[in-house]
Every structure is written in structure tokens, then in C-alpha cells.
């Protein structure tokens, strides 16, 4: 039996971008029309690489700075969730550049809660593995304020984005993504975990 089940759910890529460095307190993101992906992600992005130093998100497992496998090569956001965040902040829209997004996709409901280990696969076979939900941080708020967004709205970004900041992902099968490409969702073929409810 296959471990991953293809679904009829698809998404369209509406944005591609890369963060070239982390030298500034604000996020700097370059717009792209296409993205060549290797096993380490997109070579022009500061998050690329087969390994990375562990960060504050995984200090319960690894001391900060420990070299670990890089499953945060890409940051994928949802157009629908970004629109909902913008509405809560009283903004017309959120610019993906403020978020340091690698991709923005449209068409998958409740995208930030897609099961970990799901795949997004393009027609040519290029495949991304969803690692887990991307928790919001303070850098988008600083970037928004620097871009002229009202300080009060920028400061509300983090709580407004909770549970809808998108997901992180890594490259399982290299290839090239382009604006307008369709990605099909493949999900793990297993039932939901019951261990916590059972007191395990």
C-alpha cells in the first residue's frame, strides 16, 4: 500500500521569492518568476543547504547552533490565509516580501494545518515535503513597519498570524517551479494519532 495518497486537491503558485541574506533586522526578499530547486533548496536563498544550525524552534531537541538536517529550506504561505491576516490587521493585503515567503499558493483550504510529511508535487515531478507549521516571529512586523505599515497594525501581525503563517518545506525531488504552476497535494495514508488522547 502506498505511504502517500494523491488527492484531487491542487494549488496554484501565485508568488515566488528568495531571501538573499539575514544581515538586516528587516526581511529582504527578491521576487522571482521561476525557481530552480536542488536537494538543498534554492541556491540563492539564505535558507538553502542540506544542513543548517539548529535555531530556537528546536532547542528542546538540539542545543542552539547544532548542525542538523535542513527541513526549513522553503517557506510556503497561503494566499487565502494571508488575506485573512490582512483583513484582521485592517490592511488591503499582505506583501509576501514582508514574510520572506519562498512560495505563495492558492487553492488549499486551512493550508497551515496540512498534515506534516504531505507532498506538493508539480506536473514535471518537482516535489516539496511539508515539514510542519511555520510559527510566526517578530521579523515580518519589523519589515512591515519599515515599509510604512502603521506600527499598531504591524505589532498585531504575530498574534494575527498564529495558526495561519504557512508551512516550512524541503525538496524531495529537484526541478523548476514557475509562477502559475499547479501543485497537487499528496497526504500520508494513516489515521490521526490517538496517543495523546489515550494518555500515552
JOHU-V113489 format. One record per residue. N is the residue number from 1. RES is the residue in one small letter. OMEGA is omega in whole degrees, -180 to 180 (999 if undefined). NEAR is the number of other C-alpha atoms within 8 Angstrom. D_FIRST is the distance of its C-alpha to the first C-alpha in Angstrom with 2 decimals. Layout:
[[N/RES/OMEGA/NEAR/D_FIRST] [N/RES/OMEGA/NEAR/D_FIRST]]
//
This chain:
[[1/x/179/2/0.00] [2/x/178/5/3.83] [3/x/-179/6/6.44] [4/x/-175/9/8.85] [5/x/175/9/9.51] [6/x/177/8/12.53] [7/x/174/9/15.36] [8/x/-178/6/18.65] [9/x/180/8/20.56] [10/x/177/11/22.63] [11/x/177/12/25.55] [12/x/177/11/28.58] [13/x/-180/15/30.15] [14/x/-179/11/33.73] [15/x/170/13/34.89] [16/x/-179/16/34.46] [17/x/180/13/36.54] [18/x/176/15/37.17] [19/x/-173/15/39.16] [20/x/-179/10/41.33] [21/x/179/8/42.78] [22/x/-173/9/43.26] [23/x/-175/4/47.03] [24/x/177/7/48.16] [25/x/176/8/47.72] [26/x/179/9/46.53] [27/x/175/14/43.30] [28/x/-177/12/44.02] [29/x/176/12/41.43] [30/x/175/9/41.71] [31/x/177/9/40.46] [32/x/172/9/38.33] [33/x/174/8/37.50] [34/x/-174/9/34.71] [35/x/176/10/32.89] [36/x/-175/9/31.91] [37/x/170/13/29.17] [38/x/180/11/28.63] [39/x/178/11/26.48] [40/x/-178/13/29.25] [41/x/179/15/29.37] [42/x/-172/12/32.47] [43/x/-179/10/35.27] [44/x/-178/8/37.97] [45/x/-179/11/36.71] [46/x/179/10/37.92] [47/x/-177/9/34.46] [48/x/178/13/33.00] [49/x/177/11/32.21] [50/x/176/9/29.58] [51/x/177/8/31.28] [52/x/172/9/33.59] [53/x/179/9/36.01] [54/x/-178/14/34.74] [55/x/-176/8/36.36] [56/x/-178/6/37.49] [57/x/-176/6/34.08] [58/x/-179/10/32.68] [59/x/175/10/35.83] [60/x/179/6/34.39] [61/x/-174/5/32.11] [62/x/175/8/34.27] [63/x/-178/9/38.00] [64/x/-180/10/38.93] [65/x/177/7/39.06] [66/x/178/8/36.61] [67/x/-179/8/34.63] [68/x/176/8/30.92] [69/x/-176/7/27.97] [70/x/176/12/28.56] [71/x/177/8/25.93] [72/x/-179/10/28.74] [73/x/-174/15/29.34] [74/x/174/13/29.27] [75/x/-176/14/30.33] [76/x/180/13/28.90] [77/x/-179/15/30.92] [78/x/178/15/30.64] [79/x/-179/10/33.53] [80/x/-180/9/33.40] [81/x/176/13/33.55] [82/x/178/13/36.29] [83/x/179/10/38.28] [84/x/177/8/38.03] [85/x/180/13/39.25] [86/x/180/12/42.06] [87/x/179/10/43.13] [88/x/-180/8/43.34] [89/x/-178/11/45.49] [90/x/180/7/47.72] [91/x/177/8/46.77] [92/x/-178/6/46.15] [93/x/170/8/43.14] [94/x/177/10/41.56] [95/x/179/6/41.81] [96/x/179/9/38.57] [97/x/179/12/40.95] [98/x/-175/14/42.02] [99/x/-174/9/38.51] [100/x/-177/14/37.79] [101/x/171/16/34.72] [102/x/178/13/32.76] [103/x/163/13/31.14] [104/x/-179/14/31.81] [105/x/-180/14/29.29] [106/x/174/11/29.95] [107/x/-180/9/27.80] [108/x/-179/10/25.33] [109/x/176/5/26.78] [110/x/-168/8/27.05] [111/x/-177/10/25.88] [112/x/-178/13/26.95] [113/x/172/8/24.56] [114/x/-175/7/21.32] [115/x/172/9/18.79] [116/x/-178/8/19.25] [117/x/171/10/16.73] [118/x/178/14/16.24] [119/x/168/12/16.91] [120/x/-173/12/19.73] [121/x/177/12/19.51] [122/x/-177/12/22.54] [123/x/180/8/22.84] [124/x/178/5/23.66] [125/x/177/8/20.55] [126/x/-171/13/22.49] [127/x/176/13/20.14] [128/x/176/12/21.28] [129/x/176/12/19.53] [130/x/179/14/21.07] [131/x/-180/13/22.39] [132/x/179/10/24.22] [133/x/179/12/27.04] [134/x/-180/10/30.23] [135/x/179/7/33.11] [136/x/178/9/36.40] [137/x/-174/6/39.27] [138/x/-174/7/42.96] [139/x/175/10/42.96] [140/x/180/14/42.21] [141/x/179/13/45.12] [142/x/179/11/47.45] [143/x/179/12/46.37] [144/x/180/11/46.94] [145/x/179/11/50.37] [146/x/-180/8/51.33] [147/x/177/6/50.37] [148/x/175/6/52.80] [149/x/180/9/50.64] [150/x/-174/7/52.73] [151/x/-179/7/52.45] [152/x/179/6/51.76] [153/x/-180/10/48.75] [154/x/-178/14/47.45] [155/x/180/8/47.70] [156/x/-176/10/45.61] [157/x/-173/12/42.67] [158/x/178/11/40.88] [159/x/-180/7/40.82] [160/x/-177/9/40.18] [161/x/-178/10/37.11] [162/x/178/9/35.58] [163/x/179/9/32.00] [164/x/179/13/32.12] [165/x/-178/15/32.81] [166/x/-175/14/29.47] [167/x/170/13/26.98] [168/x/-175/15/27.03] [169/x/176/15/24.63] [170/x/-174/16/24.23] [171/x/175/14/23.47] [172/x/180/9/20.20] [173/x/-177/10/21.18] [174/x/179/11/24.93] [175/x/-177/11/26.66] [176/x/176/9/29.22] [177/x/179/11/29.24] [178/x/173/10/32.08] [179/x/-179/10/33.63] [180/x/178/7/32.26] [181/x/176/10/28.85] [182/x/177/10/25.90] [183/x/178/12/22.90] [184/x/180/14/19.63] [185/x/173/14/17.90] [186/x/-175/12/14.22] [187/x/178/12/13.43] [188/x/-179/10/11.32] [189/x/180/8/8.81] [190/x/177/4/10.96] [191/x/177/4/14.19] [192/x/-179/4/17.56] [193/x/-179/5/19.08] [194/x/-174/6/21.70] [195/x/-177/7/23.37] [196/x/-179/7/26.41] [197/x/-179/6/27.12] [198/x/178/6/26.98] [199/x/180/5/29.45] [200/x/999/5/27.30]]
//
